[in-house]
Amino acid sequence: MKLSNHITLSASAFALLLLTGCANTSSQYTPLVDGPKDLRFQQDLAACQKLSEQREYLNGDTKSEALLGAALGALAGSGGDTGDIVGGALVGAAVGSGGRAWETRDERKNIVISCMKQRGHKVVG
């Protein structure tokens, strides 16, 4: 197996691992609040966490980033043989979608924070 194939396989596996690892971490975020963590807090937190899950990882932005990454990767690999083009496209797609999925993770966390603030909780972090 050529080195470019190993790199392609490794990058694809890394992207899959990244997406899997992010699956629920940000939607289960519990913000630091200045106030009681009573029943109302727990109910609001559960509702806000559920709301944040509506922002899916495989959204239109992630798909666009994957396509852009694939195109740039294929272009970068176009100097070599067909395997280099395919490998470049796969690595580019993995990097593009992985980066956008990481941004979606932050968006989910911010949804929880914003939702809790709107429900009257003094979120400090």
C-alpha positions as MATLAB code, in Angstrom:
seq = 'MKLSNHITLSASAFALLLLTGCANTSSQYTPLVDGPKDLRFQQDLAACQKLSEQREYLNGDTKSEALLGAALGALAGSGGDTGDIVGGALVGAAVGSGGRAWETRDERKNIVISCMKQRGHKVVG';
ca = [
       0.000    0.000    0.000;
       1.368    3.410   -0.964;
       2.084    6.083    1.636;
      -0.668    8.312    0.204;
      -3.196    5.518    0.794;
      -2.070    5.197    4.420;
      -2.422    8.953    4.892;
      -5.874    8.918    3.325;
      -7.027    6.044    5.506;
      -5.583    7.670    8.631;
      -7.209   11.031    7.903;
     -10.576    9.411    7.254;
     -10.367    7.408   10.472;
      -9.387   10.539   12.405;
     -12.357   12.486   11.021;
     -14.730    9.676   11.932;
     -13.263    9.506   15.428;
     -13.596   13.273   15.795;
     -17.241   13.247   14.754;
     -18.018   10.317   17.034;
     -16.285   11.931   19.985;
     -18.230   15.147   19.539;
     -21.592   13.455   19.247;
     -23.128   14.551   22.546;
     -20.417   16.328   24.500;
     -21.557   19.849   23.774;
     -25.279   19.179   23.998;
     -24.693   17.755   27.483;
     -22.802   20.879   28.576;
     -23.714   22.147   32.049;
     -22.916   25.831   32.422;
     -21.534   27.378   35.573;
     -24.238   29.548   37.130;
     -24.415   32.063   39.944;
     -27.465   30.717   41.690;
     -29.149   27.573   42.899;
     -29.089   24.315   40.983;
     -32.566   23.410   42.086;
     -35.366   21.533   40.325;
     -36.139   24.508   38.045;
     -32.474   24.668   37.014;
     -32.408   20.927   36.253;
     -35.619   21.120   34.191;
     -34.410   24.164   32.240;
     -31.021   22.552   31.660;
     -32.599   19.367   30.299;
     -34.811   21.407   27.950;
     -31.889   23.560   26.753;
     -29.681   20.533   26.179;
     -32.419   18.888   24.141;
     -32.840   22.098   22.135;
     -29.115   22.194   21.328;
     -29.307   18.689   19.847;
     -31.402   20.127   17.028;
     -28.177   21.603   15.620;
     -27.005   18.453   13.856;
     -23.345   17.718   13.147;
     -24.015   16.604    9.599;
     -25.736   19.845    8.631;
     -25.521   21.784    5.370;
     -22.460   23.700    6.552;
     -20.565   20.488    7.319;
     -21.470   19.015    3.943;
     -20.358   22.203    2.156;
     -17.035   22.211    4.011;
     -16.520   18.542    3.127;
     -17.169   19.241   -0.571;
     -14.876   22.265   -0.575;
     -12.171   20.280    1.220;
     -12.558   17.413   -1.237;
     -12.224   19.750   -4.202;
      -9.136   21.443   -2.786;
      -7.622   18.099   -1.778;
      -8.212   16.649   -5.249;
      -6.645   19.735   -6.785;
      -3.631   19.413   -4.493;
      -3.265   15.745   -5.432;
      -3.732   16.325   -9.144;
       0.003   16.374   -9.780;
       0.255   12.647   -9.098;
      -1.639    9.572  -10.166;
      -5.322    8.804   -9.645;
      -4.637    7.503   -6.133;
      -3.163   10.872   -5.178;
      -6.240   12.708   -6.463;
      -8.624   10.401   -4.594;
      -6.437   10.483   -1.501;
      -6.266   14.262   -1.601;
     -10.029   14.474   -1.989;
     -10.632   12.149    0.957;
      -8.165   13.951    3.210;
      -9.613   17.322    2.197;
     -13.155   16.143    2.886;
     -12.137   14.740    6.270;
     -10.355   17.922    7.298;
     -13.151   20.169    6.026;
     -15.982   18.266    7.656;
     -14.028   17.660   10.860;
     -13.289   21.352   11.275;
     -16.905   22.309   10.679;
     -18.136   19.609   13.075;
     -15.886   21.110   15.757;
     -17.525   24.503   15.139;
     -20.946   22.868   15.438;
     -19.847   21.514   18.830;
     -19.208   25.103   19.965;
     -22.553   26.211   18.532;
     -24.347   23.539   20.574;
     -22.606   24.671   23.749;
     -23.560   28.290   23.005;
     -27.175   27.264   22.442;
     -27.261   25.741   25.945;
     -25.742   28.911   27.434;
     -28.064   31.273   25.566;
     -31.130   29.192   26.374;
     -30.294   29.114   30.081;
     -29.747   32.885   30.123;
     -33.086   33.427   28.412;
     -34.722   31.326   31.097;
     -33.362   33.662   33.766;
     -30.262   31.832   34.966;
     -27.113   33.859   35.677;
     -24.658   31.949   33.508;
     -21.033   32.875   34.199;
     -19.265   30.194   32.187;
];
